Amino acid sequence: MGMRCILLADRVTAAAYHLAGVEVRQPGNEGLLAAFRQARKDSGVLLLSRPLAMKLPNDELTQAIRDATPPVQVISPVYLDRASPDAAIRARRALGVST
């Protein structure tokens, strides 16, 4: 069996990574710390979207990254604060649903 990669993220980022075969979890704000701790126990690699990482206690996140058991990587969400005007067209073309 391969290494289990888990992503804690928002719905949009989770959907994109799920398509790539990553196990995704979308914790609520109230349960974020518990979800983070559980995902560390369950995964071989833990990915965490930056907006969620910013809501965790800084010392806990820093320690998890330093421990590297499992490796913890903070990632950018798949959306941007400001998308280019043709972002939707380019996305549809990349998915093969538009020319």
C-alpha positions as CSV (number, residue, x, y, z in Angstrom):
1,M,0.0,0.0,0.0
2,G,1.3,3.5,-0.8
3,M,1.9,6.4,1.5
4,R,-1.4,8.0,2.6
5,C,-1.5,11.7,1.7
6,I,-4.2,13.8,3.4
7,L,-5.2,17.3,2.6
8,L,-7.1,19.6,5.0
9,A,-8.6,22.4,2.9
10,D,-11.6,24.4,1.8
11,R,-14.1,22.8,-0.5
12,V,-12.7,24.2,-3.8
13,T,-9.1,23.2,-3.0
14,A,-10.2,19.9,-1.7
15,A,-12.1,19.1,-4.9
16,A,-9.1,19.8,-7.0
17,Y,-6.8,17.6,-5.0
18,H,-9.4,14.9,-4.7
19,L,-9.3,14.7,-8.5
20,A,-5.5,14.1,-8.2
21,G,-6.1,11.1,-5.8
22,V,-5.4,12.9,-2.5
23,E,-7.6,12.0,0.5
24,V,-9.3,15.3,1.5
25,R,-10.9,16.4,4.7
26,Q,-12.8,19.7,5.2
27,P,-12.8,20.5,8.9
28,G,-15.1,23.2,10.3
29,N,-13.5,26.1,12.1
30,E,-14.6,24.6,15.5
31,G,-13.0,21.3,14.8
32,L,-9.8,22.4,13.0
33,L,-7.3,21.7,15.7
34,A,-8.8,18.2,16.4
35,A,-8.9,17.5,12.6
36,F,-5.3,18.6,12.3
37,R,-4.1,16.3,15.1
38,Q,-6.1,13.4,13.7
39,A,-4.8,13.9,10.2
40,R,-1.2,13.8,11.6
41,K,-1.9,10.4,13.1
42,D,-3.6,9.1,10.0
43,S,-1.3,10.3,7.2
44,G,2.2,9.6,5.7
45,V,2.2,13.2,4.3
46,L,-0.1,16.0,5.5
47,L,-1.0,18.9,3.3
48,L,-2.7,21.9,4.8
49,S,-4.1,24.9,2.9
50,R,-2.7,28.3,4.0
51,P,-6.0,29.8,5.1
52,L,-6.5,26.8,7.5
53,A,-2.9,26.9,8.6
54,M,-3.4,30.5,9.6
55,K,-6.2,29.5,12.0
56,L,-4.1,26.9,13.9
57,P,-2.1,27.8,17.0
58,N,1.3,28.9,15.6
59,D,3.3,26.9,18.1
60,E,1.4,23.7,17.2
61,L,1.9,24.2,13.5
62,T,5.5,25.1,13.8
63,Q,6.2,22.0,16.0
64,A,4.4,19.7,13.5
65,I,6.5,21.1,10.6
66,R,9.7,20.6,12.7
67,D,8.8,17.1,13.8
68,A,8.2,16.1,10.2
69,T,6.4,12.9,11.4
70,P,4.6,13.0,9.1
71,P,5.9,15.7,6.9
72,V,3.5,18.7,7.0
73,Q,3.4,21.1,4.0
74,V,1.3,24.3,3.9
75,I,0.0,24.9,0.4
76,S,-1.7,27.7,-1.4
77,P,-5.4,27.3,-2.2
78,V,-6.2,26.6,-5.8
79,Y,-8.1,29.9,-6.2
80,L,-6.5,33.3,-6.3
81,D,-7.6,36.5,-4.6
82,R,-7.9,38.0,-8.1
83,A,-8.2,35.7,-11.1
84,S,-7.3,36.8,-14.6
85,P,-10.3,37.8,-16.7
86,D,-9.9,34.7,-18.9
87,A,-9.3,32.2,-16.0
88,A,-12.7,30.5,-16.5
89,I,-12.1,30.1,-20.3
90,R,-8.6,28.7,-19.7
91,A,-9.9,26.3,-17.0
92,R,-12.6,25.0,-19.3
93,R,-10.1,24.5,-22.1
94,A,-7.7,22.6,-19.7
95,L,-10.6,20.3,-18.7
96,G,-11.5,19.7,-22.3
97,V,-15.0,21.1,-22.1
98,S,-14.4,24.2,-24.3
99,T,-12.3,25.1,-27.3
